[in-house]
């Protein structure tokens, strides 16, 4: 029997739950890109069953940022012409993440880059850059999936905001050195392809390890 259940919403890669799975936890990943999977609403019977078991230990959510990140604000007007509710739909997914965390009764967060969510859900509870948790990874670290794109030990800046609940507290930061200036990953990961978006949105592994060590180890 597993040590407990982790629910990870809008999670295609599964990077965020890897430390938990390695330690014997069961992870429920919800993402339409996954085989035999679907949206949060479509997968509610699975989520409800997990919550009712009383074994959910942590909930994390990664709602898509395409329509809300301020880095794409120049495109908001044209998107609104096509669908005036485009940001409301994005916020609904984030709200689903929040409500599932509250219903599970355990620590939870949902994350996004700097986005309009701050005007919808209020100021984020925490923010961080990936390199601030790079010290949780070994000195000889290499990314197991995309070493050509993501620097060892998550040594790159990308401000990420967290909205949290269930008595969540941010783990202790263990920063690694980052070269001054913009991350060259930003230049490598431009474009609109789904693969590029998945790489850009993959959870920093140092942050994932830090969360596990605080709440699961």
Buried (B, 14 or more C-beta within 10 A) or exposed (E): EBEBBBBBBBBBBBBBBBBBBEBEBBBBBBBEEBEEBEBBEEBBEBBEEBBEEEBBBBBBBBBBBBBBBEEBEEEBEEBEEEEEEBBEEBBEBBBBBBEBBEBBEBBBBBBBBBBBBBEBBEEBBBBBBBBBBBBBBEEEBEBEEBEEBBBBBBBBBBEBBBBBBBEBEBBEBBBBEBEEEEBEBEEBBEEEEEEBBBBBBBBBBBBBBBBBBBBBE
